[in-house]
Amino acid sequence: MKRLFIAAILIACICLPAVAEEKVCTENLLENAPYNDEKMGKRKLVDEDYLLLMQIALKPGQALPEHKANANVHFIVLEGEVTIDLAGKVIVAKTGDLVPAAYKTLMNISNKSEENTTFVVLKTPSPGQMEK
């Protein structure tokens, strides 16, 4: 049931704006995760004023650099397990989990597990709109 809910959210975020513009939604987020042997893998899926949607893929031991949230952020774990430290509150998020992070929250995100992990990052509005 969780996977169905996640799929519905992602389809709405990715495909509905595309359908309105008569584009075709062709991304498979589970089959085409952007893993990279050297560093964190990432790709932008949607980049609009109202939403920045990215996919992050981490192999075991990989991490994002420490940073502050540059928008209101939600993480949806698609596969695996990711450790998210939000200003000292550590959350181990697993497949299907949704984790919110407020604007300007200090974050450390890493894969401390033995398996690959991939997750979607939803930023609302897009970071460029936060300062306007």
PyMOL commands that set and color helices and strands:
alter all, ss='L'
color gray80, all
select helices_A, chain A and resi 2-20+127-130
alter helices_A, ss='H'
color red, helices_A
select strands_A, chain A and resi 41-48+51-58+67-68+72-79+81-86+89-94+98-101+106-110+117-124
alter strands_A, ss='S'
color yellow, strands_A
deselect
rebuild
show_as cartoon
